[in-house]
Amino acid sequence: MTVRRMRSGETVDLVDGAGTRASCEFLNGEKDSMTVRVASVTHEPAPATEFVLVQALAKGDRDLQAAESATELGVDRVIPWQADRSIVRLKPERAAKTLAKWQSTMTAAAKQSRRARWPELGEHVNSNGLAALIQEQAETRWFVLHESSDFSWGGLSSDEFTGVESIGLIVGPEGGISDQELERFVAAGARPLKLGNEVMRASTAGPAALAALSAVTGRWA
């Protein structure tokens, strides 16, 4: 544990990452420990609708930027995706180290945004694995963010998500999602969706869509 510089009497929240938050008064601290007085303990339930981000691996740590921003915006699950056009390749001998970096980034973002409930980092998938996941998790409403889709975000309404337990957003790499991938995902049950007129970077599209979802589903009500 790392204790930041605090004065006696300041307030601090302690969380377990699973929804429990203890509001405390800081009393004193050392290098690797601190003493607090617990004022109250609350439990924040899971959202009525789960938000899932499938983020393609991208160069320049843009995938990590997306995971970080998505965490700050309330995503519940992040799945790294080795897309056909991903320049970054997740080699077996480095997979554990790479995913540990994703987990560390998301944990830091959850702390910074003072979340009591932290997002889950799912197992990484390739395009075949993602198509299978879409088909297996049919209760999730999957959207593939794609700039050439005829269906745009403006066509969605709050009624579109009434009673939906989970919403999945699939974001491709800088080189885009291939036609073959799109066909496989649509055949598995996903729906192409155009977010806006602007073509966004891989690090921007997912967080932008999550913000829009938070508004239309009532998370930000």
Rosetta blueprint (number, residue, H / E / L):
1 M L
2 T L
3 V L
4 R L
5 R L
6 M L
7 R L
8 S L
9 G L
10 E L
11 T E
12 V E
13 D E
14 L E
15 V E
16 D L
17 G E
18 A E
19 G L
20 T E
21 R E
22 A E
23 S E
24 C E
25 E E
26 F E
27 L E
28 N E
29 G E
30 E L
31 K L
32 D L
33 S L
34 M E
35 T E
36 V E
37 R E
38 V E
39 A E
40 S E
41 V E
42 T E
43 H E
44 E L
45 P L
46 A L
47 P L
48 A L
49 T L
50 E E
51 F E
52 V E
53 L E
54 V E
55 Q E
56 A E
57 L L
58 A L
59 K H
60 G H
61 D H
62 R H
63 D H
64 L H
65 Q H
66 A H
67 A H
68 E H
69 S H
70 A H
71 T H
72 E H
73 L L
74 G L
75 V L
76 D L
77 R E
78 V E
79 I E
80 P E
81 W E
82 Q E
83 A L
84 D L
85 R L
86 S L
87 I L
88 V L
89 R L
90 L L
91 K L
92 P H
93 E H
94 R H
95 A H
96 A H
97 K H
98 T H
99 L H
100 A H
101 K H
102 W H
103 Q H
104 S H
105 T H
106 M H
107 T H
108 A H
109 A H
110 A H
111 K H
112 Q H
113 S L
114 R L
115 R L
116 A L
117 R E
118 W L
119 P L
120 E E
121 L E
122 G L
123 E L
124 H L
125 V E
126 N E
127 S H
128 N H
129 G H
130 L H
131 A H
132 A H
133 L H
134 I H
135 Q H
136 E H
137 Q L
138 A L
139 E L
140 T E
141 R E
142 W E
143 F E
144 V E
145 L E
146 H L
147 E L
148 S L
149 S L
150 D L
151 F L
152 S E
153 W H
154 G H
155 G H
156 L L
157 S L
158 S H
159 D H
160 E H
161 F H
162 T L
163 G L
164 V L
165 E L
166 S E
167 I E
168 G E
169 L E
170 I E
171 V E
172 G L
173 P L
174 E L
175 G L
176 G L
177 I L
178 S L
179 D H
180 Q H
181 E H
182 L H
183 E H
184 R H
185 F H
186 V H
187 A H
188 A H
189 G L
190 A L
191 R E
192 P E
193 L E
194 K E
195 L L
196 G L
197 N L
198 E L
199 V L
200 M L
201 R L
202 A H
203 S H
204 T H
205 A H
206 G H
207 P H
208 A H
209 A H
210 L H
211 A H
212 A H
213 L H
214 S H
215 A H
216 V H
217 T H
218 G L
219 R L
220 W L
221 A L
